[in-house]
Amino acid sequence: MVRNSVRLLERLREVHTAIRDAVVIHGERSALEQSAAVVGDEAGDTIFAVDRVSEDALLHHFEALSREWPLLLVAEGLGETGRRVMPEGGRPEITVIVDPIDGTRGLMYQKRPAWILTGVAPYAGDTARLSQIELALQTEIPLAKQHLCDSLWTVGDTGVGGERLNRLTGQQTPLVPRPSRAETIAHGFGNLSRFFPGPRGRLAEIDDALVEGILGELPPGRALTFEDQYICSGGQLYELMMGHDRWCADIRPLVWAERKQRGLCCHPYDLCTAKIARSAGVIVTDAHGRALDAPLDVDTDLGWIGYANAAIQGQVEPVLQQILRERGLVRTDRG
């Protein structure tokens, strides 16, 4: 068990606040081209100037945090391994996996909010996994013009806590996630993630086949479902938790494997707050419909699927898995 987890949550919320404020100030003071400047390439992803702002704040505050909880930090921006023991030479008691800005691309152009994501597991050397995360916290990084921003968290089996901050007044109000109770995908938002060039055509074909397989042939001049390509896994989970989306599937690793190539996919730090969504009632699986799990690292490619409730899962999952089997994207002999 994570020692003094309630106090740790308080400290992590302070760290998230500091990162959020630093990034917001950067966005208010910098031209879009400055925030979007490419400054590096690490762990298989591009690093932009705004990422460095969050990384600097991250390291500064986690150095202080590690004096109370010696830790292994797992994050992009920590070199090739994405791992750092803090304090240096210490004996970690927790593993903390962090994405200091999930949704960089939308935020740096001031199109969509991003999220700070953190998951904490008891230290287990190189064997720590997503399924061992006991504390999770995600905090919204708002657009410069946005005055409301949210935070959601969970510790152990205590359910979900949440707060909405008014940046103009400083007022904080409780926030309770409410996933959709709809029993059909009809007239709701849901989608397969296809953010980047490469396999988008294949993913769109699967998406169309899925909707037609569930709802039948599209009536002329009508739209039966809608989609919203939010380039941010934490944001996608938030949309499911808040009742905005009914389902979401990110199967990019499957279609890249079909091409015998490696493309840009989700990594464990992108999904380190999935425990919050599950605690809120969202059903989260891997791309094969099994329990979502992976090592706490910065390079494992992950597919995942989220459903607002069991009825939506029952409607989508059998059709989606059948489509994937028919196209040879998953093996029929998987356990």
GULOZA-949416 format. One line per field, with one value per residue (C-alpha): residue number from 0; chain; x negated, y negated, z. Coordinates in Angstrom, 2 decimals, padded with zeros to 5 digits. Layout:
N
i <- [NUM	...]
ch <- [A	...]
c1 <- [X	...]
c2 <- [Y	...]
c3 <- [Z	...]
This chain:
335
i <- [0	1	2	3	4	5	6	7	8	9	10	11	12	13	14	15	16	17	18	19	20	21	22	23	24	25	26	27	28	29	30	31	32	33	34	35	36	37	38	39	40	41	42	43	44	45	46	47	48	49	50	51	52	53	54	55	56	57	58	59	60	61	62	63	64	65	66	67	68	69	70	71	72	73	74	75	76	77	78	79	80	81	82	83	84	85	86	87	88	89	90	91	92	93	94	95	96	97	98	99	100	101	102	103	104	105	106	107	108	109	110	111	112	113	114	115	116	117	118	119	120	121	122	123	124	125	126	127	128	129	130	131	132	133	134	135	136	137	138	139	140	141	142	143	144	145	146	147	148	149	150	151	152	153	154	155	156	157	158	159	160	161	162	163	164	165	166	167	168	169	170	171	172	173	174	175	176	177	178	179	180	181	182	183	184	185	186	187	188	189	190	191	192	193	194	195	196	197	198	199	200	201	202	203	204	205	206	207	208	209	210	211	212	213	214	215	216	217	218	219	220	221	222	223	224	225	226	227	228	229	230	231	232	233	234	235	236	237	238	239	240	241	242	243	244	245	246	247	248	249	250	251	252	253	254	255	256	257	258	259	260	261	262	263	264	265	266	267	268	269	270	271	272	273	274	275	276	277	278	279	280	281	282	283	284	285	286	287	288	289	290	291	292	293	294	295	296	297	298	299	300	301	302	303	304	305	306	307	308	309	310	311	312	313	314	315	316	317	318	319	320	321	322	323	324	325	326	327	328	329	330	331	332	333	334]
ch <- [A	A	A	A	A	A	A	A	A	A	A	A	A	A	A	A	A	A	A	A	A	A	A	A	A	A	A	A	A	A	A	A	A	A	A	A	A	A	A	A	A	A	A	A	A	A	A	A	A	A	A	A	A	A	A	A	A	A	A	A	A	A	A	A	A	A	A	A	A	A	A	A	A	A	A	A	A	A	A	A	A	A	A	A	A	A	A	A	A	A	A	A	A	A	A	A	A	A	A	A	A	A	A	A	A	A	A	A	A	A	A	A	A	A	A	A	A	A	A	A	A	A	A	A	A	A	A	A	A	A	A	A	A	A	A	A	A	A	A	A	A	A	A	A	A	A	A	A	A	A	A	A	A	A	A	A	A	A	A	A	A	A	A	A	A	A	A	A	A	A	A	A	A	A	A	A	A	A	A	A	A	A	A	A	A	A	A	A	A	A	A	A	A	A	A	A	A	A	A	A	A	A	A	A	A	A	A	A	A	A	A	A	A	A	A	A	A	A	A	A	A	A	A	A	A	A	A	A	A	A	A	A	A	A	A	A	A	A	A	A	A	A	A	A	A	A	A	A	A	A	A	A	A	A	A	A	A	A	A	A	A	A	A	A	A	A	A	A	A	A	A	A	A	A	A	A	A	A	A	A	A	A	A	A	A	A	A	A	A	A	A	A	A	A	A	A	A	A	A	A	A	A	A	A	A	A	A	A	A	A	A	A	A	A	A	A	A	A	A	A	A	A	A	A	A	A	A	A	A	A	A	A	A	A	A]
c1 <- [000.00	-001.11	-002.03	000.05	001.89	004.25	001.33	-000.41	002.68	002.62	-001.01	-000.44	002.43	000.04	-002.42	000.32	001.40	-002.15	-002.55	000.85	000.13	-003.32	-001.94	001.02	-001.29	-003.51	-000.46	000.66	-002.76	-004.03	-003.11	-001.67	-004.80	-006.96	-004.92	-004.79	-008.54	-010.08	-012.88	-013.59	-012.53	-012.38	-010.68	-009.39	-007.49	-008.18	-008.99	-007.64	-008.70	-005.63	-006.59	-009.84	-007.89	-005.95	-009.01	-011.02	-008.16	-007.72	-011.34	-011.52	-008.44	-009.12	-012.57	-010.82	-008.17	-010.82	-012.10	-008.81	-008.30	-011.48	-010.33	-011.03	-009.72	-008.63	-008.00	-009.04	-011.90	-014.05	-016.36	-016.16	-014.90	-012.29	-013.15	-014.81	-015.23	-014.56	-016.37	-019.46	-020.78	-017.62	-015.61	-012.20	-009.02	-006.66	-006.69	-005.11	-004.27	-003.44	-002.41	-002.99	-001.05	001.27	002.72	-000.23	000.71	004.18	003.01	000.01	002.27	004.91	007.50	008.29	007.37	004.69	004.31	001.66	001.82	000.28	000.51	-001.16	-001.96	-003.98	-007.59	-008.23	-011.42	-010.99	-007.86	-005.38	-002.28	000.77	002.93	000.95	001.72	003.43	003.66	004.47	004.93	005.68	005.80	007.00	004.67	007.11	006.82	005.74	009.34	010.89	011.87	013.06	010.82	011.36	009.47	010.42	008.77	009.14	007.28	007.66	011.33	012.70	014.46	013.82	013.17	013.44	013.21	013.94	011.85	012.96	009.67	011.21	012.63	010.62	013.88	013.64	016.76	017.20	017.30	019.07	018.51	021.60	020.99	023.80	026.62	027.73	028.17	027.36	024.68	027.41	027.36	024.34	020.60	018.14	015.20	012.07	008.99	007.28	005.33	002.31	001.49	000.79	003.57	006.44	008.20	008.12	009.40	012.19	013.27	013.48	015.37	017.96	018.32	018.86	021.61	023.37	023.02	024.79	027.34	027.78	027.41	027.18	030.50	030.10	029.40	029.15	026.36	026.97	023.74	021.09	017.38	014.86	011.16	009.69	005.92	005.56	006.15	006.80	009.26	010.99	011.39	012.74	015.32	016.48	016.63	018.62	021.26	020.09	019.00	020.54	017.56	014.03	011.60	007.90	006.68	003.72	001.21	003.25	003.30	-000.38	-001.23	000.74	-001.65	-004.63	-005.55	-005.61	-003.57	-002.65	-000.42	000.68	-001.85	-001.32	-001.71	001.22	003.47	002.06	005.34	007.64	008.32	010.26	012.51	013.12	013.92	016.47	018.19	016.54	015.52	011.95	010.39	007.44	007.92	008.88	011.54	009.34	008.26	006.04	002.52	-001.08	-004.48	-004.98	-007.32	-007.46	-007.57	-005.04	-002.39	001.13	004.55	007.61	011.39	013.71	017.46	019.74	021.68	022.32	025.16	022.91	020.19	022.70	023.71	020.24	017.76	019.08	019.38	016.00	014.17	015.84	014.72	011.17	011.13	012.51	009.77	007.05	006.21	006.70	006.16	009.13	007.12	006.45	007.35]
c2 <- [000.00	-003.57	-005.20	-008.19	-008.28	-011.11	-013.40	-012.28	-013.22	-016.69	-017.14	-015.87	-018.29	-021.07	-019.82	-019.68	-023.22	-024.49	-022.75	-023.97	-027.56	-027.55	-026.22	-028.63	-031.60	-030.39	-030.17	-033.66	-035.21	-033.25	-033.30	-030.06	-029.50	-029.67	-027.08	-024.82	-024.94	-021.46	-021.13	-017.39	-013.80	-011.38	-008.06	-007.95	-011.25	-014.85	-017.29	-020.82	-024.00	-024.00	-020.47	-021.83	-024.28	-021.46	-019.20	-021.88	-022.42	-018.66	-018.00	-020.94	-019.90	-016.17	-016.77	-018.36	-015.62	-012.91	-014.16	-012.87	-009.87	-008.56	-007.63	-006.30	-008.86	-007.55	-010.23	-011.54	-014.03	-011.87	-010.54	-007.26	-005.20	-007.71	-006.79	-008.66	-007.81	-010.77	-011.76	-010.55	-007.43	-006.99	-003.82	-004.36	-003.40	-004.43	-004.50	-007.63	-007.71	-011.13	-012.79	-016.49	-017.53	-015.02	-016.80	-019.05	-019.54	-020.89	-023.08	-024.64	-025.97	-026.95	-024.63	-022.20	-021.90	-019.42	-017.34	-016.55	-012.82	-011.01	-007.44	-006.10	-002.46	-000.85	-000.52	002.83	002.20	002.86	004.98	002.21	002.19	000.08	002.55	001.80	-001.93	-002.86	-006.64	-008.58	-012.27	-014.24	-018.03	-020.09	-022.65	-025.23	-027.40	-030.98	-032.14	-029.44	-030.38	-026.97	-023.93	-020.55	-018.02	-014.39	-011.83	-008.49	-006.78	-003.05	-002.05	-005.37	-006.39	-009.56	-013.03	-016.09	-019.84	-022.65	-025.81	-029.25	-030.89	-034.37	-034.19	-031.35	-029.61	-025.82	-023.67	-019.89	-018.00	-014.66	-012.67	-011.11	-008.75	-008.45	-006.04	-005.76	-002.19	-002.83	-004.65	-006.25	-010.06	-010.13	-010.80	-007.94	-007.13	-005.25	-007.39	-008.32	-011.47	-011.19	-010.31	-006.69	-004.25	-006.75	-005.22	-001.76	-003.09	-005.07	-001.94	000.00	-002.86	-002.96	000.83	000.77	-001.83	-000.13	003.24	001.86	-000.59	000.65	-001.19	-004.96	-006.66	-009.19	-012.71	-011.62	-011.21	-008.57	-009.07	-011.77	-011.83	-014.15	-013.50	-014.80	-014.20	-013.47	-010.14	-011.79	-014.09	-011.14	-009.44	-012.70	-012.90	-009.39	-010.19	-013.38	-011.83	-013.59	-010.43	-006.96	-004.98	-005.46	-002.99	-003.48	-000.48	-002.13	000.55	003.19	001.37	000.41	004.05	004.99	002.75	004.26	000.75	-001.15	-004.34	-006.91	-005.21	-005.56	-004.69	-003.77	-007.37	-008.34	-005.88	-006.10	-007.68	-005.00	-004.00	-007.27	-006.46	-002.92	-004.24	-006.58	-003.64	-003.75	-000.34	-000.35	002.62	003.25	003.52	007.21	006.66	007.83	005.98	003.02	003.53	002.72	002.06	-001.42	-002.64	-005.26	-003.10	-000.23	-000.77	-000.46	-000.06	-000.64	-000.87	-002.77	-002.36	-004.66	-001.70	002.03	001.56	-000.37	002.24	004.96	003.15	002.19	004.81	007.94	006.12	004.42	007.61	009.49	006.79	006.96	010.76	010.64	008.21	010.25	007.58	009.89	013.64	015.87	018.05	015.33	016.22]
c3 <- [000.00	-000.67	002.65	003.78	000.44	001.41	002.21	-000.98	-002.99	-001.42	-002.39	-005.92	-006.34	-005.40	-008.02	-010.66	-009.78	-010.21	-013.58	-014.77	-013.78	-015.41	-018.68	-018.69	-018.12	-020.94	-023.22	-022.29	-022.90	-025.90	-029.55	-030.93	-033.01	-029.89	-027.98	-031.03	-031.80	-032.01	-029.45	-029.38	-029.95	-027.03	-026.32	-029.88	-029.75	-030.70	-027.88	-028.28	-026.48	-024.23	-023.09	-021.68	-019.52	-017.88	-017.58	-015.76	-013.28	-012.93	-011.97	-009.58	-007.62	-007.66	-006.20	-003.22	-003.09	-003.04	000.31	001.80	-000.52	-002.17	-005.65	-009.08	-011.58	-014.99	-017.63	-021.01	-020.90	-018.60	-021.30	-023.18	-020.24	-019.08	-015.47	-012.62	-008.95	-006.64	-004.54	-006.38	-004.74	-002.67	-002.12	-003.75	-001.94	-004.76	-008.56	-010.04	-013.74	-015.14	-018.37	-017.60	-020.72	-022.34	-025.35	-026.19	-029.82	-029.13	-026.26	-027.95	-030.71	-028.14	-029.69	-026.84	-023.14	-022.15	-018.98	-016.40	-015.63	-012.66	-011.38	-008.23	-007.45	-004.66	-005.79	-007.47	-009.43	-013.13	-012.58	-011.65	-013.87	-014.62	-012.71	-009.54	-009.52	-006.25	-006.60	-009.76	-010.46	-013.59	-013.81	-016.74	-018.32	-019.68	-022.74	-022.07	-022.74	-020.53	-016.97	-015.69	-015.28	-013.63	-011.54	-010.84	-008.59	-006.86	-004.02	-003.42	-003.44	-002.20	-005.43	-007.40	-006.04	-008.23	-008.25	-010.69	-010.36	-011.51	-012.47	-012.36	-008.83	-007.29	-006.34	-006.07	-006.36	-006.11	-009.39	-009.75	-012.97	-014.52	-017.44	-019.96	-019.10	-022.71	-023.91	-027.56	-029.54	-031.69	-031.60	-029.34	-029.64	-030.08	-032.33	-033.27	-032.66	-035.93	-035.20	-037.49	-041.12	-041.96	-041.07	-040.95	-043.94	-042.40	-039.07	-040.74	-042.64	-039.36	-037.70	-040.51	-040.50	-036.74	-036.82	-039.74	-038.02	-034.95	-036.38	-039.91	-043.20	-042.90	-043.84	-046.69	-045.45	-041.79	-039.26	-036.61	-034.62	-034.25	-033.47	-031.82	-032.40	-029.12	-029.38	-025.69	-023.93	-020.57	-022.30	-023.95	-020.57	-019.16	-021.97	-021.09	-017.38	-017.87	-020.13	-023.30	-025.14	-025.09	-026.34	-027.58	-029.11	-029.80	-031.77	-033.50	-032.38	-034.23	-037.56	-037.31	-036.61	-039.73	-041.69	-039.87	-038.77	-035.52	-035.45	-032.84	-030.27	-026.65	-023.97	-020.30	-019.14	-021.40	-019.55	-016.03	-014.81	-016.23	-012.62	-012.18	-015.13	-013.87	-010.39	-012.01	-013.71	-017.14	-018.50	-019.82	-021.64	-023.90	-027.66	-027.32	-024.66	-021.79	-018.66	-019.54	-018.23	-019.17	-017.61	-016.18	-018.90	-021.65	-024.77	-024.62	-027.31	-025.92	-027.48	-025.35	-025.50	-023.18	-022.73	-020.75	-019.33	-019.69	-022.19	-024.58	-024.14	-024.93	-028.12	-029.37	-028.19	-029.98	-033.31	-033.00	-032.04	-034.91	-037.37	-036.02	-036.36	-039.91	-040.92	-039.29	-036.74	-033.76	-033.60	-032.99	-030.59	-028.03	-024.46]
